[in-house]
Every structure is written in C-alpha cells, then in structure tokens.
Amino acid sequence: MILTRRFLPYFITQCLGALNDNVYKNILLLLVTYSQLASLPIDVNLFVNLAAGLFILPFFLFSAHAGLIADNIDKAILIRRLKLLEVIIMCCGAAAIVSQSYLIMLVLLFLMGTQSAFFGPVKYSLLPMVLKDNELVRGNAWVEMGTFISILTGTIVAGLIVASDYTNTLAAIIVVFLASVGYISSRFIPSIPLSFEPKKLRFTPFSGSIASLKKARRTPSIWMAVLAISWFWFLGATYLTQFPNFAKLHLHAGATVVSLLLALFSVGIAAGSFLCDRMSFKQVELGLLPFGLLGLTIFGIDLYWAVPDLNPVDVYTASSFIGESQHYRLMFDLFMVGASGGLFIVPLYAFIQARTKEGECAQAIAANNIMNALFMVMSAIFAIIFLGPLGGSILHLFLVLALANLVVGALLFIRLAELRLRLVTYLLARFIHPLSVAQGDTLPKRGGAVLTGSSSSAKDLFLIQSLSIRPICFILRQPLGTGFLAKLLRTSGNVFESGLSQHGKADAGSQEYIEHLAKALANDELVYLCINDHLDVGDKLEGLLESVPRLSISLQPLHPRGDKSVDKMASSRRIGVVLSQRVNIPLEND
C-alpha cells in the first residue's frame, strides 16, 4: 500500500506540509526569543503568545467551510491548489525572514494556519476513498506516524537552522524548498472525481462552525470519537508545551534533553500507531480505545514516580542523560505514553472515516478540527491556572492528566453503549473465539441490507457484530435470555425482541416485528433476522425485502488440521464465517 500511487504521493505531501508548518513556526519563535530582540516592535512574550493564537485561530474560523469544500470538489485538485498556496506563502515568508520583518512573518503564520485548516479535512477524508477496507487502519497509522515525526523533525531542524551562522538565508531556502517539493508530490496524486453533483457553498465562518458541530452531534458515535480525539490533543498539547520547563526544573537538563523527550514521545506515537494496525487485525476497531486509555493512565502515573530525586551539579545533556540508568524508567514511561496515544487515536480517525455518510466525511473531520483547536486552547488555560493560582508543579500536572484518563474512559463507557459493545466484541471475536471469514466477502459498508442465519444466542450475535464496523440491528422473535452478554447486547439499543401471543402465534408480535424491520431498512441499516423467527410471516416479508440486498451468514467451528493435540486444542474454539448471497428467504415451514 505505502508504495502505490494512490497513497505514496499523498503521504509525502502531507508529511512535507506538517514539516514545513513546524519549521517555519519554530524558526519564527526561536528568532524572536533568542535573537534580534531589539528589532521587535512589541514585547517578546506578547509576540510569542500572539503567534500561537494566530496559528490556531484559522481552525475556528475556516474549518467548517473547509469541510464543505473538501466534500464538494475533486480532493486531488483541492490538495494541489492548497499546496500551490503554500508555495506562495512561503516565498513571501522567505522574503520576510531575510528582511527580518517580524510583523509580516506573523501575518504569514496566520495564513499558514489558514492553509492548514483547509488541508486538514481533505487530508483525512481522502483516505476512505482511495484505500481498501482492510487498509484504512494502516493508512491512518502511516499518517499519524508521518505527522508526529514531521513535528519532531521540524522542531529539531528549526533549532539547527537558528544555531547556524547563516540563519536567515538557510531558513528562507528551506521553507521554500519544502513547499515546492510538497507541491510537486501533490501533482502525482490521482484524480478523485465526485460521484454526485456538488453543492453551492456560502462562506459563513461563525454560524458555519456551529452548524458543523451540531451536525456531528446528531450521530452520538461520531461525536464521541470527536471528543475522544480532542482529549488526546488536550493531553498532547500539554505534554509538548511543558517539556522545556519539565526538563529544566525536574530533570536538571538542557535543551538537548528537551529534544530527546520530544523524540521519545513522537516515536512512541508512531510505534503505537503501527501496534494499532496489528492489534486491529486490519479492521476498524473501536474496541482498542480502552487499551489506549489504560496505557495513558498507567504509564502517565508511573512517569510521576520515575523522576529521580537527585540534584546533579552539572546540567544534563542528551548523551549524559541517556548514560545514567536512573533515567531509563522515565524514558520508557514517556515512550509508552506516546505509544498508548497512538493506539488510542488511530482507531478514532479510522472510525470517523468508516462511519460517516458518503460526501460528509470532510465535514466530520472539520468538526473534529474545531474541537481539537478548542481543547488545545483549553489545555493552555488549564496549565496556566494549575501552575499559577493553584500552585501545582509540572509533575503534579502530569499526574492529574494521567488520572483524568480514567474519568474520560468512564464517561465514554457510560454515555456510549456502543463502546462497551465494541470492547466485548473485540475480546470475544479475537481472543476467546477467534473469528475468520472462511468463505464469502465482507458486509456492505453503506446502505440497507438483510443478513439471515440460524444463530440466535447472544454470543453468536456478538460474533456476527464483529464482522462490521456499522451497528447491526438484530430483530428477533425469541428472547435472548438473561446472561451477561444478552443484557449487554440489549443496552446497545440495537436489539428488538418482539413478543408472541399466548397461542405461540405472531399475532401482536408480527406487526411490531414487520414495522421495526421496515423502519430499520428505511434508515439504511444492516439488519439480522433469524430464519426460524419469521417462517410464519414470510409472505408479508417478501414484498418488503425484494429490493434489499440479502446475505446468508453462518458460524461454523473450524476443524483442526493434522493430528497434533496442540492443534486440536487451539482450533476447537476457532470459528469460521460463511457469507453467501441469498435471494430468497423461506416463506413457510416445510
């Protein structure tokens, strides 16, 4: 996948964009912080905070409109236009750097933020259009890896440029070069024409942002994913912002150790992203979220206890810091916090891409970007209050963030039944009763469809649900029972159990059964029907189902191969899924 034309040019383009953003932004901040202070027209602290605000402001103003544009244009064409805009901005930026026009550089930083705000929605909404279902998680893993490695590289490169003897000239050449190569790579992204007539758009920055958020909130699962991703950025922004003072005050270390901490965190996120690809078995899997939250909590708490109490005479450099074994636990914890973050965030992006309706993915990503920006601003405000009026330390701040993950996880589990369902589904279908498709294709990604089978136990229904990222509506005429799995399945809201009359006929229950089925199909849902449940109402179902795709689904134990007892024990609990096209449903009990 990584070397195909449908992914590689896009991947290079987005990596170079993130790299250039961070090179330019960090060069500007380092220049005004460590040099040329006399030439600044305003106070340095005001300048630094103004720069941070101007870069993030466009995400509030333009994300909603950017999402609408990305959903109503060929995404390859939009990316090329945005990269061309980046070249123009960076050419102006190069002139501003050489002439040391800091206010102009500040204006250009706002324009770079605007370009990034428009690039964000198309960056993620393109993936489900060019990748196969079993490539979506891996594609997002590569994107997250590329983004955070670019952030790390951009920060380091900016420091090296500012420390050189030819700062202004070198900085000007680098930013223009990165923008130009990014534009060239965007020219190789294949065209992605629309499958529908584009809408006429109006630019409404404030009302558009509110409308975008309201639209995302209409789907609880999508809104939950948006809030969960935003929480990650709250955590990430806090960690990244506090690293310099954390290294100075608690580790007695210099600037090179700050780079080391940033590297551990960024590489950890990249490793966690690819771990997610392995653990998800190439399927969009929301059930991995609890593992990511648990890792963020455990290693975040241990980070608090891993800081040594020694007060060395000399300030640590990166090499001397690594050279002492007392720091290994801290470095491991920081790496694992990043890895847990990667494991947490990749399934969420893939989930949004897989679950949004066709033509609305970029708008959902736009709503996500707005909330991400809001949470990053909130992280800065929270840190200022915690470290200031509340008198807390950076170590205590990290501990509070780690414990807050437990609260976030509890809220997600309480508010969203689907997350509880997905966790149990993941454990059941991957470890307790490993599931694999022995015959047939995957379930439909969009639109209504009917699945028919003989399985009616709660365990089998959980296994069937694991085959689809979309919720399956189970319509049954027999009660599931009173076990744990049955109760949990009921809390999902995706199970309908119609009642039977005293004579065992479907008099009252049949009408409810048919009405519920008709409503589910009208909403383009996946519906599972047990064959034995509707034999006596088959004649009424035929007209309802004649235009709906139908699949027969069955679960069959996989027989062990060979004579080894180990193979038999390992295979005794493995289950194969057989999917086949089914045209007719039995209409009567023969």
C-alpha positions as CSV (number, residue, x, y, z in Angstrom):
1,M,0.0,0.0,0.0
2,I,2.7,2.5,1.0
3,L,4.4,2.4,-2.4
4,T,1.3,2.7,-4.5
5,R,0.5,5.8,-6.4
6,R,-2.9,6.2,-4.6
7,F,-1.1,6.6,-1.3
8,L,2.6,7.5,-1.6
9,P,2.3,11.0,-3.2
10,Y,-0.4,11.9,-0.8
11,F,1.7,10.7,2.2
12,I,4.8,12.6,1.0
13,T,2.6,15.7,0.5
14,Q,1.0,15.7,3.9
15,C,4.4,14.9,5.7
16,L,6.1,17.8,4.0
17,G,3.2,20.1,4.8
18,A,3.4,19.2,8.6
19,L,7.2,19.5,8.4
20,N,7.1,23.0,6.8
21,D,4.5,24.2,9.3
22,N,6.7,23.3,12.2
23,V,10.0,24.5,10.6
24,Y,8.5,28.0,9.9
25,K,6.7,28.3,13.2
26,N,9.6,27.3,15.3
27,I,12.1,29.4,13.4
28,L,9.9,32.4,14.0
29,L,9.6,31.7,17.7
30,L,13.3,30.9,18.1
31,L,14.3,34.1,16.2
32,V,12.2,36.4,18.4
33,T,13.1,34.5,21.6
34,Y,16.9,34.3,21.3
35,S,17.9,36.9,18.8
36,Q,17.0,40.3,17.3
37,L,15.1,41.3,20.4
38,A,15.8,45.0,19.9
39,S,14.1,44.9,16.4
40,L,10.8,43.6,17.7
41,P,8.0,46.3,17.6
42,I,6.2,44.6,20.6
43,D,7.1,42.7,23.8
44,V,8.6,39.3,23.2
45,N,6.1,37.5,25.5
46,L,3.2,39.1,23.7
47,F,4.7,38.3,20.4
48,V,5.1,34.6,21.3
49,N,1.6,34.2,22.6
50,L,0.2,36.2,19.7
51,A,2.0,33.8,17.3
52,A,0.4,30.8,19.0
53,G,-3.0,32.3,18.8
54,L,-2.8,33.4,15.2
55,F,-1.8,29.9,14.1
56,I,-4.7,28.2,15.8
57,L,-7.4,30.9,15.1
58,P,-8.0,29.8,11.4
59,F,-9.1,26.4,12.7
60,F,-12.0,28.1,14.4
61,L,-12.8,30.4,11.5
62,F,-12.4,28.2,8.4
63,S,-12.6,24.5,9.3
64,A,-16.3,24.3,8.7
65,H,-16.1,25.9,5.3
66,A,-13.0,23.8,4.5
67,G,-15.0,20.6,5.2
68,L,-17.8,21.7,2.9
69,I,-15.3,22.5,0.1
70,A,-13.5,19.2,0.5
71,D,-16.7,17.2,0.2
72,N,-17.7,19.1,-3.0
73,I,-14.6,19.0,-5.1
74,D,-12.1,16.6,-6.5
75,K,-9.8,16.1,-3.5
76,A,-6.7,15.8,-5.6
77,I,-7.4,19.2,-7.3
78,L,-8.0,20.8,-3.9
79,I,-4.8,19.5,-2.4
80,R,-2.8,20.8,-5.4
81,R,-4.4,24.3,-5.0
82,L,-3.6,24.3,-1.3
83,K,0.0,23.3,-1.9
84,L,0.4,26.0,-4.5
85,L,-0.9,28.5,-2.0
86,E,1.7,27.2,0.5
87,V,4.5,27.9,-2.1
88,I,3.2,31.5,-2.5
89,I,3.0,32.0,1.3
90,M,6.5,30.5,1.8
91,C,8.0,32.7,-0.9
92,C,6.7,35.7,0.9
93,G,7.8,34.2,4.2
94,A,11.3,33.8,2.8
95,A,11.4,37.4,1.9
96,A,10.2,38.4,5.4
97,I,12.8,36.2,7.1
98,V,15.7,37.7,5.0
99,S,14.4,41.3,5.7
100,Q,13.7,40.5,9.3
101,S,10.1,41.8,9.0
102,Y,8.7,40.1,12.1
103,L,5.1,41.5,11.8
104,I,4.9,40.3,8.2
105,M,6.1,36.9,9.4
106,L,3.3,36.9,12.0
107,V,0.7,37.7,9.3
108,L,2.1,34.9,7.2
109,L,1.9,32.5,10.2
110,F,-1.8,33.2,10.2
111,L,-2.0,32.4,6.5
112,M,-0.1,29.2,7.1
113,G,-2.6,28.3,9.8
114,T,-5.4,29.0,7.3
115,Q,-3.8,26.8,4.7
116,S,-3.5,24.0,7.3
117,A,-7.2,24.5,8.4
118,F,-8.3,23.9,4.8
119,F,-5.9,21.0,4.3
120,G,-7.0,19.1,7.5
121,P,-10.4,17.9,6.3
122,V,-9.3,16.8,2.8
123,K,-6.2,15.1,4.3
124,Y,-8.3,12.6,6.2
125,S,-11.4,12.4,4.1
126,L,-9.3,11.3,1.1
127,L,-8.2,8.0,2.8
128,P,-11.5,6.1,2.7
129,M,-11.9,6.9,-1.0
130,V,-8.5,5.5,-2.1
131,L,-7.8,2.7,0.4
132,K,-9.5,-0.6,0.8
133,D,-11.4,-1.5,3.9
134,N,-8.5,-3.6,5.3
135,E,-6.0,-0.8,4.5
136,L,-7.8,2.0,6.3
137,V,-6.3,1.5,9.8
138,R,-2.8,1.1,8.3
139,G,-3.2,4.2,6.2
140,N,-4.2,6.2,9.3
141,A,-1.3,4.7,11.2
142,W,1.1,6.0,8.5
143,V,-0.5,9.4,8.5
144,E,-0.2,9.7,12.3
145,M,3.4,8.5,12.2
146,G,4.3,10.9,9.5
147,T,2.6,13.8,11.3
148,F,4.4,13.4,14.6
149,I,7.7,12.5,13.1
150,S,7.4,15.7,11.0
151,I,6.6,17.7,14.1
152,L,9.8,16.3,15.8
153,T,11.9,16.8,12.7
154,G,10.6,20.3,12.1
155,T,11.4,21.3,15.7
156,I,15.0,19.9,15.5
157,V,15.6,21.4,12.0
158,A,14.4,24.8,13.2
159,G,16.8,24.7,16.2
160,L,19.8,23.7,13.9
161,I,19.0,26.5,11.4
162,V,18.8,29.2,14.1
163,A,22.0,27.9,15.7
164,S,23.9,28.2,12.3
165,D,25.9,31.2,11.0
166,Y,23.5,31.7,8.1
167,T,20.2,31.6,9.8
168,N,18.1,33.9,7.7
169,T,19.4,32.7,4.3
170,L,19.2,29.0,5.3
171,A,15.7,29.4,6.8
172,A,14.4,31.1,3.6
173,I,15.8,28.4,1.3
174,I,14.4,25.5,3.5
175,V,10.8,26.7,3.8
176,V,10.5,27.5,0.0
177,F,12.2,24.1,-0.9
178,L,9.8,22.1,1.4
179,A,6.8,23.9,0.0
180,S,7.9,23.4,-3.6
181,V,8.6,19.7,-3.2
182,G,5.3,19.3,-1.5
183,Y,3.5,20.9,-4.5
184,I,5.4,18.6,-6.9
185,S,4.4,15.5,-5.0
186,S,0.8,16.6,-4.9
187,R,0.8,16.6,-8.7
188,F,1.1,12.8,-8.6
189,I,-2.0,12.3,-6.5
190,P,-4.6,10.5,-8.8
191,S,-7.8,12.4,-9.5
192,I,-10.8,11.6,-7.3
193,P,-13.9,12.8,-9.1
194,L,-17.2,13.3,-7.3
195,S,-19.9,10.8,-7.6
196,F,-22.6,13.4,-7.1
197,E,-23.5,17.0,-8.1
198,P,-21.5,19.5,-5.9
199,K,-23.5,21.9,-3.7
200,K,-23.3,25.7,-3.9
201,L,-21.5,26.9,-0.9
202,R,-21.6,30.1,1.2
203,F,-18.8,31.3,3.4
204,T,-20.2,31.6,7.0
205,P,-17.3,31.3,9.4
206,F,-19.1,31.5,12.8
207,S,-22.5,30.1,12.0
208,G,-20.9,27.5,9.8
209,S,-18.7,26.3,12.6
210,I,-21.7,26.0,14.9
211,A,-23.7,24.2,12.2
212,S,-20.8,21.8,11.6
213,L,-20.6,20.9,15.3
214,K,-24.4,20.4,15.5
215,K,-24.3,18.1,12.5
216,A,-21.6,16.0,14.2
217,R,-23.5,15.8,17.4
218,R,-26.5,14.2,15.6
219,T,-24.6,11.0,15.4
220,P,-23.6,10.1,19.0
221,S,-20.8,7.7,18.0
222,I,-19.2,10.2,15.7
223,W,-19.4,12.9,18.3
224,M,-17.9,10.6,20.9
225,A,-14.9,10.0,18.5
226,V,-14.5,13.7,18.0
227,L,-14.4,14.4,21.8
228,A,-12.0,11.5,22.4
229,I,-9.6,12.7,19.7
230,S,-9.9,16.2,21.2
231,W,-9.0,14.9,24.6
232,F,-5.9,13.3,23.1
233,W,-4.8,16.7,21.7
234,F,-5.5,18.2,25.1
235,L,-3.0,15.7,26.6
236,G,-0.5,16.0,23.7
237,A,-0.5,19.8,23.7
238,T,0.0,19.9,27.5
239,Y,2.9,17.4,27.4
240,L,4.6,19.1,24.4
241,T,4.2,22.6,25.9
242,Q,5.6,21.6,29.3
243,F,8.6,19.6,28.2
244,P,11.1,22.5,28.3
245,N,10.2,23.5,31.9
246,F,9.9,19.9,32.9
247,A,13.4,19.2,31.7
248,K,14.8,22.3,33.3
249,L,13.0,22.2,36.7
250,H,12.6,18.4,37.4
251,L,15.4,16.8,35.4
252,H,18.1,19.5,35.7
253,A,18.6,19.1,31.9
254,G,19.3,21.4,29.0
255,A,17.8,21.9,25.5
256,T,19.1,18.7,24.0
257,V,17.2,16.7,26.6
258,V,14.0,18.6,25.6
259,S,14.6,17.3,22.1
260,L,15.1,13.8,23.5
261,L,11.8,13.9,25.4
262,L,10.0,15.1,22.3
263,A,11.6,12.4,20.2
264,L,10.6,9.7,22.7
265,F,7.0,11.0,22.7
266,S,6.8,11.3,18.9
267,V,8.4,8.0,18.1
268,G,6.2,6.4,20.8
269,I,3.1,7.7,19.0
270,A,4.4,6.3,15.7
271,A,5.0,2.9,17.3
272,G,1.6,2.9,18.9
273,S,0.0,3.7,15.6
274,F,1.5,0.6,14.0
275,L,0.8,-1.5,17.0
276,C,-2.9,-0.5,16.5
277,D,-2.7,-1.9,12.9
278,R,-1.5,-5.2,14.2
279,M,-4.0,-5.4,17.1
280,S,-7.0,-4.4,15.0
281,F,-6.3,-7.3,12.5
282,K,-6.6,-4.8,9.6
283,Q,-10.2,-3.8,10.6
284,V,-11.5,-0.6,12.0
285,E,-11.7,-1.5,15.7
286,L,-13.2,0.8,18.3
287,G,-12.6,-1.8,21.0
288,L,-8.9,-0.8,21.2
289,L,-9.8,2.5,22.9
290,P,-9.8,1.2,26.4
291,F,-6.3,-0.3,26.0
292,G,-5.0,3.1,24.8
293,L,-6.7,4.9,27.8
294,L,-5.3,2.3,30.2
295,G,-1.8,2.8,28.9
296,L,-2.1,6.6,29.1
297,T,-3.2,6.2,32.7
298,I,-0.7,3.5,33.9
299,F,2.4,5.0,32.2
300,G,1.4,8.6,33.0
301,I,1.1,7.7,36.7
302,D,4.4,5.9,36.7
303,L,6.1,8.9,35.0
304,Y,5.3,10.8,38.2
305,W,7.2,8.3,40.3
306,A,10.0,7.7,37.7
307,V,11.6,11.2,38.1
308,P,14.8,10.8,40.2
309,D,15.3,12.9,43.3
310,L,19.0,13.6,42.7
311,N,20.2,17.1,42.2
312,P,23.3,16.9,40.0
313,V,25.9,19.7,39.9
314,D,26.1,19.8,36.1
315,V,23.2,20.3,33.7
316,Y,22.4,17.1,31.8
317,T,23.0,16.9,28.0
318,A,21.2,14.3,26.0
319,S,24.2,12.0,26.0
320,S,24.8,12.3,29.7
321,F,21.1,11.9,30.4
322,I,21.0,8.7,28.5
323,G,24.2,7.5,30.1
324,E,22.6,7.2,33.6
325,S,20.4,4.1,34.2
326,Q,18.2,6.0,36.7
327,H,16.6,7.8,33.7
328,Y,15.7,4.6,31.8
329,R,12.3,4.1,33.6
330,L,11.3,7.7,32.9
331,M,12.3,7.4,29.2
332,F,10.4,4.1,28.9
333,D,7.3,5.7,30.5
334,L,7.3,8.7,28.2
335,F,7.7,6.4,25.1
336,M,4.8,4.3,26.3
337,V,2.6,7.3,26.9
338,G,3.2,8.2,23.3
339,A,2.6,4.6,22.2
340,S,-0.7,4.5,24.1
341,G,-1.7,7.7,22.5
342,G,-1.1,6.3,19.0
343,L,-3.1,3.2,20.0
344,F,-5.9,5.5,21.2
345,I,-6.1,7.9,18.3
346,V,-5.7,5.8,15.1
347,P,-8.9,3.8,15.6
348,L,-10.8,7.0,16.2
349,Y,-9.8,8.6,12.9
350,A,-10.5,5.4,11.0
351,F,-13.8,5.1,12.8
352,I,-14.9,8.6,11.7
353,Q,-13.9,7.8,8.1
354,A,-15.7,4.5,8.0
355,R,-18.9,5.6,9.7
356,T,-19.7,8.9,8.1
357,K,-22.1,9.1,5.2
358,E,-20.7,9.5,1.6
359,G,-20.0,13.1,0.9
360,E,-19.8,14.1,4.6
361,C,-16.5,12.7,5.8
362,A,-14.6,16.0,5.4
363,Q,-17.3,17.9,7.3
364,A,-17.0,15.5,10.2
365,I,-13.2,16.0,10.2
366,A,-13.8,19.7,10.1
367,A,-15.9,19.5,13.2
368,N,-13.2,17.4,14.8
369,N,-10.5,20.0,13.9
370,I,-12.6,22.8,15.5
371,M,-12.9,20.8,18.7
372,N,-9.2,19.9,18.6
373,A,-8.3,23.5,18.4
374,L,-10.7,24.4,21.3
375,F,-9.3,21.6,23.5
376,M,-5.7,22.8,22.8
377,V,-6.6,26.3,23.9
378,M,-8.3,24.9,27.0
379,S,-5.1,22.9,27.7
380,A,-3.1,26.1,27.8
381,I,-5.6,27.8,30.0
382,F,-5.8,24.8,32.4
383,A,-2.0,24.6,32.6
384,I,-1.7,28.3,33.3
385,I,-4.3,28.1,36.1
386,F,-2.9,24.9,37.6
387,L,0.7,26.0,37.6
388,G,-0.2,29.6,38.6
389,P,-3.0,30.4,41.1
390,L,-3.4,26.7,42.2
391,G,0.3,26.4,42.9
392,G,0.8,23.0,41.3
393,S,4.0,21.7,39.8
394,I,4.5,20.2,36.3
395,L,4.9,16.8,37.8
396,H,1.5,17.1,39.6
397,L,0.1,18.4,36.3
398,F,1.2,15.2,34.5
399,L,-0.2,13.1,37.3
400,V,-3.6,14.9,37.1
401,L,-3.7,14.3,33.3
402,A,-3.0,10.6,33.8
403,L,-5.7,10.2,36.4
404,A,-8.1,12.2,34.2
405,N,-7.9,9.4,31.6
406,L,-9.8,7.2,34.0
407,V,-12.6,9.8,34.2
408,V,-12.7,10.2,30.4
409,G,-12.9,6.5,30.0
410,A,-15.7,6.1,32.5
411,L,-17.7,8.9,30.8
412,L,-17.2,7.3,27.4
413,F,-18.4,4.0,28.7
414,I,-21.4,5.4,30.5
415,R,-22.5,7.7,27.7
416,L,-21.9,5.4,24.7
417,A,-23.2,1.8,24.9
418,E,-21.5,1.1,21.5
419,L,-18.1,1.4,23.1
420,R,-18.9,-1.2,25.7
421,L,-20.3,-3.4,23.0
422,R,-17.2,-3.0,20.8
423,L,-14.8,-3.9,23.7
424,V,-16.6,-7.1,24.4
425,T,-17.0,-7.9,20.7
426,Y,-13.2,-7.4,20.2
427,L,-12.3,-9.6,23.1
428,L,-14.8,-12.3,22.2
429,A,-14.0,-12.4,18.4
430,R,-10.2,-12.0,18.7
431,F,-9.2,-14.0,21.7
432,I,-12.0,-16.1,23.2
433,H,-13.5,-17.4,20.0
434,P,-11.1,-16.2,17.2
435,L,-13.2,-15.5,14.1
436,S,-12.2,-15.5,10.5
437,V,-14.2,-15.4,7.2
438,A,-13.9,-18.8,5.7
439,Q,-16.0,-18.1,2.7
440,G,-17.5,-15.0,1.1
441,D,-16.9,-11.3,1.2
442,T,-17.3,-8.5,3.8
443,L,-20.6,-7.0,4.8
444,P,-21.8,-3.9,3.0
445,K,-20.2,-0.6,4.1
446,R,-23.2,1.6,3.3
447,G,-26.9,1.2,2.6
448,G,-29.5,-1.2,4.0
449,A,-29.1,-5.0,3.8
450,V,-30.6,-8.1,5.4
451,L,-28.5,-10.8,7.0
452,T,-30.2,-14.1,7.6
453,G,-28.9,-17.0,9.7
454,S,-29.8,-19.7,12.2
455,S,-27.8,-18.2,15.1
456,S,-29.8,-16.6,17.9
457,S,-27.7,-16.8,21.0
458,A,-26.1,-13.6,22.4
459,K,-22.6,-15.0,21.9
460,D,-23.2,-15.7,18.2
461,L,-24.8,-12.3,17.7
462,F,-21.7,-10.6,19.2
463,L,-19.5,-12.6,16.8
464,I,-21.6,-11.5,13.9
465,Q,-21.4,-7.9,15.0
466,S,-17.6,-8.1,15.0
467,L,-17.8,-8.5,11.2
468,S,-19.0,-4.9,10.7
469,I,-17.9,-1.5,12.0
470,R,-21.6,-0.5,11.4
471,P,-24.1,-1.4,14.2
472,I,-26.2,-4.4,13.2
473,C,-29.9,-4.2,14.1
474,F,-30.8,-7.7,15.5
475,I,-34.6,-8.3,15.1
476,L,-35.7,-11.4,17.0
477,R,-38.9,-13.0,17.9
478,Q,-37.4,-15.1,20.8
479,P,-35.9,-13.6,23.9
480,L,-32.1,-13.5,24.2
481,G,-32.0,-14.7,27.7
482,T,-30.8,-13.2,31.0
483,G,-27.0,-13.8,30.8
484,F,-24.3,-11.0,30.8
485,L,-23.9,-10.9,27.0
486,A,-27.6,-10.8,26.5
487,K,-28.0,-7.9,28.9
488,L,-25.1,-6.0,27.4
489,L,-26.4,-6.5,23.9
490,R,-29.8,-5.0,24.9
491,T,-28.1,-1.9,26.3
492,S,-26.7,-1.2,22.8
493,G,-30.2,-0.3,21.6
494,N,-29.7,-2.5,18.5
495,V,-31.8,-5.4,19.6
496,F,-35.6,-5.7,19.1
497,E,-37.4,-8.7,20.7
498,S,-41.0,-8.9,19.6
499,G,-43.5,-10.8,21.8
500,L,-45.5,-13.8,20.9
501,S,-49.2,-14.4,21.6
502,Q,-50.4,-16.9,24.2
503,H,-51.0,-19.5,21.4
504,G,-47.5,-19.2,20.2
505,K,-48.5,-17.3,17.0
506,A,-47.1,-14.0,15.9
507,D,-50.4,-12.0,16.1
508,A,-49.4,-9.0,18.1
509,G,-45.7,-9.6,17.7
510,S,-45.7,-10.0,13.9
511,Q,-46.9,-6.5,13.3
512,E,-44.2,-5.0,15.6
513,Y,-41.7,-7.3,14.0
514,I,-42.5,-6.1,10.5
515,E,-42.8,-2.4,11.5
516,H,-39.4,-2.5,13.2
517,L,-37.8,-4.2,10.2
518,A,-39.3,-1.7,7.8
519,K,-38.1,1.2,9.9
520,A,-34.5,-0.2,10.1
521,L,-34.4,-0.7,6.3
522,A,-35.7,2.8,5.7
523,N,-32.8,4.1,7.7
524,D,-30.3,2.1,5.6
525,E,-29.3,-0.1,8.5
526,L,-27.8,-3.6,8.5
527,V,-30.5,-6.0,9.8
528,Y,-30.0,-9.5,11.1
529,L,-33.0,-11.9,11.0
530,C,-33.1,-15.4,12.4
531,I,-34.7,-17.7,9.9
532,N,-36.6,-19.7,12.5
533,D,-38.1,-16.5,13.9
534,H,-40.1,-15.4,10.8
535,L,-41.2,-18.5,9.0
536,D,-44.9,-17.8,9.7
537,V,-44.7,-14.2,8.4
538,G,-42.6,-14.8,5.4
539,D,-45.3,-13.9,2.9
540,K,-45.5,-10.4,4.5
541,L,-41.7,-10.0,4.3
542,E,-41.2,-10.8,0.7
543,G,-42.6,-7.6,-0.6
544,L,-40.6,-5.6,2.0
545,L,-37.3,-7.3,1.2
546,E,-37.5,-7.8,-2.6
547,S,-35.3,-4.7,-3.3
548,V,-32.9,-5.1,-0.4
549,P,-29.5,-6.9,-0.7
550,R,-29.7,-10.2,1.2
551,L,-26.8,-12.3,2.6
552,S,-26.9,-15.6,4.3
553,I,-24.5,-15.8,7.3
554,S,-23.5,-18.8,9.3
555,L,-20.9,-19.6,12.0
556,Q,-19.1,-22.9,11.8
557,P,-16.4,-24.4,14.0
558,L,-13.1,-24.7,12.2
559,H,-11.8,-28.3,12.4
560,P,-8.1,-28.7,13.3
561,R,-5.6,-29.7,10.7
562,G,-3.2,-32.5,11.4
563,D,-3.1,-34.9,14.4
564,K,-1.3,-32.8,16.9
565,S,-3.2,-32.4,20.2
566,V,-2.0,-28.8,20.4
567,D,-3.6,-28.0,17.0
568,K,-6.9,-29.5,18.2
569,M,-6.9,-27.5,21.4
570,A,-6.1,-24.3,19.5
571,S,-8.7,-24.9,16.8
572,S,-11.5,-26.2,19.0
573,R,-12.6,-22.6,19.8
574,R,-11.9,-21.1,16.4
575,I,-15.0,-20.1,14.3
576,G,-15.3,-19.6,10.6
577,V,-17.8,-17.3,9.0
578,V,-19.5,-18.3,5.7
579,L,-21.2,-15.5,3.8
580,S,-23.2,-16.0,0.6
581,Q,-25.6,-14.1,-1.5
582,R,-29.2,-15.2,-0.6
583,V,-32.0,-14.3,-2.9
584,N,-35.0,-15.9,-1.2
585,I,-36.0,-16.3,2.5
586,P,-38.0,-19.4,3.3
587,L,-41.7,-18.5,3.3
588,E,-43.2,-21.5,5.0
589,N,-42.2,-24.2,7.3
590,D,-41.7,-27.3,5.2
